[in-house]
Amino acid sequence: MNLELIQKSGTPHKHGNKLAMLVLVLAVFLCLAFLKAGGSGKTYTFFSAQGAGSSLAASEPVAISIPSLDINAAVAPLGLNKDGSIQVPSKDNQVGWYKYGAAPGQPGAAVLVGHLDSAYGKAVFYNLGKLKIGQEIQVAIAGGSVAVFKVDSLEQAPQNNFPTAKVYGKIAYPGIRLITCSGVYNKKEKHYSNNLIVYGSLVEIRAPKY
């Protein structure tokens, strides 16, 4: 899945423009990813100590855990390529965070993307479609806090009719979107027909455990 970003006007959100002015079109290569699978060698622990507050200060996510799917993966920031397309995770078992959007736990939609599969087999978000409403998504933030989201809904969207405003548009609460490929794989065009989008909202901030 190639996450092409077509900008109608201005520059990315990082430079002060509203994210809603960006039109992001999800297309092909994220699910192909002829990348060699490999781990980061790091283990991340997600703890249950209660923290205070309803949102987090801006800080980069470093890991994601989805207990119901046994997913525990490193998160890396993603920027833009020279052609305006969004970068994709460099490893099959890694999740990418769109760094020009909201950080997880901040008001706004934090967008994280991951591969469905590759030439080597299943990738990090292969089972994402098995998530159920109400289940947890945990995102570890640099500094030790953990933003805990609940799944609100799942959506299958054709890649040629991606719900840009719904996914990337401005929201007043801390939300999260997880995106991967889905649908039918076209061997000739080398991409999937759809995208799977998981929508979630923040329910808890867990404090660092020192």
ABEGO torsion letter per residue (X at the ends): XBBBBBBABEBBAAAGBBAAABBBBBBAAAAAGBBBBBBAGBBBBBBABBBBEABBBBBBBABBBBAAAGBBBBBBBBBBBAAGBBBBBABAABBBBBAABBBBGBBEBBBBBBBABBAAEBBAAAAAAABBBGBBBBBBBBGGBBBBBBBABBBBBBAABBBAAAAABBBABBBBBBBBBBEBBBAAAGBBABBBBBBBBBABBBBBBX
